[in-house]
Amino acid sequence: MTPAIPAKVYAGFFAIDTRLLLAVTVTAVLCSLGTIVALRQWSGARQYALAFAAFFAGYFLLACLILDVGAGYPVFVLRSFFEVP
């Protein structure tokens, strides 16, 4: 039998730009509500809630990606990455 290779554990410190996070969240909420109001094709509250959650997630991720890659303003920043002994 071969001896087990010990697993390496890593950790890191993240920094969050709270003003930018708030702006992205508010923008995603408003875009999601606008899309829901514009479509108005569902019949139940559950369908509206699921559609809102899906649109919010999509708009939020898209805004974070555009700000990080396109504009150079990251919402989430990995400050350090290290191995835990």
Residue pairs with C-beta under 8 A, 6 or more apart in sequence:
8 83
9 83
9 84
10 81
10 82
10 83
10 84
11 81
11 82
11 83
11 84
12 78
12 79
12 80
12 81
12 82
13 78
13 79
13 80
14 76
14 77
14 78
14 79
15 76
15 77
15 79
16 75
16 76
16 77
17 73
17 74
17 75
17 77
20 67
20 73
20 75
21 75
24 60
24 63
24 64
24 67
24 75
25 60
27 59
27 63
28 56
28 59
28 60
28 63
29 56
31 55
31 59
32 52
32 55
32 56
32 59
33 52
35 55
36 48
36 51
36 52
36 55
39 51
42 48
42 51
64 75
64 76
67 73
67 74
67 75
68 74
68 75
